Amino acid sequence: MRNRDRVIQSLENVYRESFAAAESAGDAERMSRLDLDYQRDQLQLEVLLDIRDLLKPEIEDKTISLLEKAQSIRKLTRLR
């Protein structure tokens, strides 16, 4: 499984390439849209990675039930 930093870095690389292409074309509207899209996608990806971390098996002897994992995910995704 890819680690969190590698996943985030891959996302950033994709957006940097697209941003550079829009910048060299002088497309300010696309640059602005890419910036907002990147921020949105980064937040979504971080939430998904948090959920992945909550679901992966514990390395220690301590076991967490599926119900406890579901409750943790619910707490993470609850809108306030």
C-alpha positions in Angstrom: 0.0 0.0 0.0 1.3 3.4 -0.9 2.1 5.7 2.0 0.1 8.9 2.6 3.0 11.3 1.5 3.5 9.4 -1.8 -0.2 9.6 -2.6 -0.5 13.3 -1.8 2.7 14.0 -3.8 1.3 12.2 -6.8 -1.8 14.4 -6.7 0.4 17.5 -6.4 2.5 16.4 -9.4 -0.5 16.0 -11.6 -1.8 19.4 -10.7 1.5 21.1 -11.1 1.9 19.8 -14.6 -1.6 20.9 -15.6 -1.0 24.3 -13.9 2.3 24.8 -15.7 0.6 24.0 -19.1 -2.2 26.5 -18.3 0.3 29.1 -17.2 2.4 28.8 -20.4 -0.8 29.1 -22.4 -1.7 32.2 -20.5 -5.0 30.7 -19.4 -5.7 32.5 -16.1 -9.2 31.1 -15.8 -8.0 27.5 -16.0 -5.2 28.3 -13.6 -7.7 29.5 -11.0 -10.0 26.5 -11.6 -7.1 24.1 -11.2 -6.1 25.8 -8.0 -9.6 25.3 -6.5 -9.8 21.8 -7.9 -6.5 20.9 -6.3 -7.6 22.1 -2.9 -10.9 20.2 -3.1 -9.3 17.0 -4.3 -6.6 17.2 -1.7 -9.2 17.5 1.1 -11.2 14.6 -0.3 -8.1 12.5 -0.7 -7.0 13.2 2.9 -10.4 12.1 4.2 -10.2 8.9 2.2 -6.7 8.2 3.5 -7.9 8.8 7.1 -10.7 6.3 6.4 -8.2 3.8 5.0 -6.0 4.2 8.1 -9.0 3.6 10.3 -9.9 0.4 8.5 -6.5 -1.2 8.2 -5.8 -3.9 10.7 -4.0 -3.0 13.9 -0.4 -4.0 14.1 -0.4 -4.3 17.8 -2.2 -7.1 19.7 -5.0 -4.7 20.4 -7.9 -5.5 18.1 -10.6 -3.1 17.1 -14.0 -4.4 16.2 -15.7 -3.5 12.9 -18.3 -1.6 14.8 -15.7 0.5 16.6 -14.1 1.2 13.2 -17.4 2.3 11.7 -18.0 4.6 14.7 -14.6 6.2 14.2 -15.4 6.8 10.5 -18.8 8.3 11.5 -17.0 10.7 13.9 -14.5 11.6 11.2 -17.2 12.3 8.5 -19.8 13.9 10.7 -20.7 17.4 9.6 -20.6 20.0 12.3 
